């Protein structure tokens, strides 16, 4: 039975809504970020909840924040800049509540994956680096809607998953970002940006590559 909690934190722009699911025998903490809020992205997105369920099955406490301006979170969209500060606040809350001994994992989808790369960089600079990242449909380069993303470098063991038929973030964008990083990309044949009818493959890829 899920013990899903809705928590309102004090974030940089006011209230920050986070859905928290503790784990009785936790072996890690996972923070998962959702897709672009101006295009319907929320913490309840199916890819995000798939990531959360997968992390939970791997033994993690999960936290799914709503970015500023979404749901119960105050503030206005800031193209990933202030959103990174929001995720830092969620990270601080998780560490204060669940302790500093558990490894911290990060997951993100689309715009959320882009923000997660920014968060990972700041956590590493702040001496609490994430143990591992999982990025799905990562926003990189010029994408649909006249948006452009300079996605941060990530560790080579990052699990990157992308749809071969992604109509929002072309696969070529992610390959161009990954190539200089010597980063492997898991390409799912037939998958669009939202992984319709392919969500189970996200779970199986993560399970196959997971070595905590």
C-alpha positions in Angstrom: 0.0 0.0 0.0 1.4 3.4 -1.0 2.0 5.9 1.8 2.1 8.9 -0.5 2.3 12.3 1.3 1.7 15.8 0.0 4.2 18.2 1.6 4.4 21.9 1.2 7.9 23.2 1.7 9.1 26.8 2.0 10.9 27.3 -1.3 12.7 30.3 -2.7 9.5 31.6 -4.3 7.1 30.5 -1.5 5.2 27.3 -1.2 6.8 24.3 -3.0 4.5 21.2 -3.4 6.3 17.9 -3.2 4.8 14.4 -3.3 6.8 12.2 -0.9 6.7 8.4 -0.6 8.8 7.1 2.3 10.2 3.6 2.2 10.3 1.4 5.3 13.6 -0.2 4.4 15.1 2.6 2.4 18.5 2.1 0.7 18.5 5.5 -1.1 16.6 8.7 -1.8 15.4 9.7 -5.3 14.3 13.1 -6.4 12.4 13.1 -9.8 11.7 16.2 -11.9 8.8 16.6 -14.3 8.5 18.0 -17.9 7.9 21.6 -19.0 5.3 23.3 -16.8 4.1 25.6 -19.7 3.3 22.5 -21.8 1.3 20.6 -19.2 4.1 19.0 -17.2 3.3 18.0 -13.6 4.6 15.7 -11.0 1.8 13.3 -12.0 3.2 12.8 -15.5 3.2 9.1 -16.5 7.0 9.0 -17.2 7.7 10.7 -13.9 5.5 8.3 -11.9 7.0 5.4 -13.8 10.5 6.6 -12.7 9.2 7.0 -9.1 7.8 3.5 -9.0 11.0 2.1 -10.5 13.2 3.9 -7.9 10.8 2.8 -5.2 11.1 -0.9 -6.3 14.9 -0.4 -6.1 14.5 0.6 -2.4 14.3 4.4 -2.6 12.3 7.0 -0.8 10.9 9.1 -3.6 10.2 12.9 -3.9 8.3 14.4 -6.9 8.1 18.2 -6.6 5.9 20.4 -8.7 7.9 23.1 -10.3 7.0 26.7 -9.5 3.6 27.7 -10.9 2.4 24.1 -11.0 -0.2 22.7 -8.6 0.4 24.0 -5.1 3.8 25.5 -5.9 4.1 29.3 -5.9 6.1 31.4 -8.3 6.5 31.7 -12.0 8.4 29.7 -14.6 12.0 30.6 -14.9 13.4 28.5 -17.8 15.2 26.1 -15.4 17.3 28.7 -13.5 15.1 29.3 -10.4 13.7 25.8 -10.8 17.2 24.5 -10.0 17.0 26.5 -6.7 13.7 24.9 -6.0 15.2 21.4 -6.4 18.0 22.4 -4.1 15.4 23.2 -1.5 13.8 19.8 -2.0 17.2 18.1 -1.6 17.8 20.0 1.6 14.4 18.9 3.0 15.1 15.3 2.1 18.5 15.4 3.8 17.1 17.0 6.9 14.2 14.5 7.1 15.8 11.3 6.0 19.5 11.8 6.9 22.8 12.2 5.1 23.8 8.6 5.1 21.6 7.3 2.3 22.8 7.7 -1.3 21.0 10.4 -3.3 19.7 9.6 -6.8 18.2 12.0 -9.4 15.7 11.3 -12.2 14.1 13.6 -14.7 12.0 13.7 -17.8 12.3 16.2 -20.7 12.7 19.7 -19.2 13.0 18.0 -15.8 16.0 16.0 -17.0 17.6 19.3 -18.1 17.0 20.8 -14.7 18.4 17.7 -13.0 21.7 18.1 -14.9 21.9 21.6 -13.4 21.1 20.3 -9.9 23.6 17.5 -10.2 26.3 20.0 -11.0 25.5 22.1 -8.0 25.3 19.1 -5.7 28.7 17.9 -6.8 30.2 21.4 -6.2 28.5 21.4 -2.8 30.2 18.2 -1.7 27.0 16.0 -1.8 27.1 14.5 -5.3 24.3 12.4 -6.5 25.2 8.7 -6.6 23.5 8.2 -10.0 21.2 10.0 -12.6 18.4 8.6 -14.8 17.4 10.9 -17.6 14.5 10.3 -20.0 13.7 12.4 -23.1 16.4 14.8 -22.1 15.8 18.4 -23.3 19.0 19.3 -25.2 19.7 21.7 -28.0 17.0 23.4 -30.0 13.6 21.7 -29.4 10.0 22.1 -30.3 8.4 25.4 -29.2 11.5 27.6 -30.1 13.3 26.5 -26.9 17.0 25.9 -26.6 18.9 24.1 -23.9 22.5 23.9 -23.0 22.4 20.7 -21.0 25.1 20.2 -18.4 27.7 17.4 -18.5 26.9 14.3 -16.4 28.8 11.3 -15.1 29.4 8.5 -17.6 27.3 6.0 -15.7 24.2 8.1 -16.1 21.3 6.1 -17.5 20.0 8.0 -20.5 16.8 6.8 -22.3 15.4 8.4 -25.4 12.7 7.5 -27.9 13.7 6.9 -31.5 10.6 8.7 -32.7 10.8 11.6 -30.2 9.0 14.5 -31.9 9.8 17.1 -29.2 13.5 16.5 -28.6 15.1 15.0 -31.7 17.3 12.0 -30.9 20.1 13.7 -32.8 20.1 16.5 -30.2 20.7 14.0 -27.4 23.3 12.1 -29.3 25.2 15.4 -30.0 25.1 16.2 -26.3 26.2 12.7 -25.2 29.0 12.1 -27.8 31.7 14.4 -26.3 30.8 12.9 -22.8 31.4 9.3 -23.9 27.8 8.8 -22.7 25.8 5.8 -23.8 22.2 6.5 -24.9 19.5 3.8 -24.6 17.3 4.3 -27.7 13.8 2.8 -27.6 12.6 1.9 -31.1 9.1 3.3 -31.9 8.9 5.4 -28.7 7.7 9.0 -28.9 8.5 11.7 -26.4 6.0 10.5 -23.9 6.8 6.8 -24.3 3.2 5.9 -25.1 2.8 2.1 -24.7 6.6 2.0 -24.0 6.7 2.9 -20.3 7.6 -0.6 -19.3 10.8 -0.4 -21.3 11.9 2.5 -19.1 11.6 0.3 -16.1 13.4 -2.7 -17.7 16.3 -0.5 -18.9 16.9 0.9 -15.5 16.6 -2.5 -13.8 19.1 -4.0 -16.3 21.7 -1.2 -15.7 21.3 -0.6 -12.0 24.3 -1.2 -9.8 24.0 0.9 -6.6 
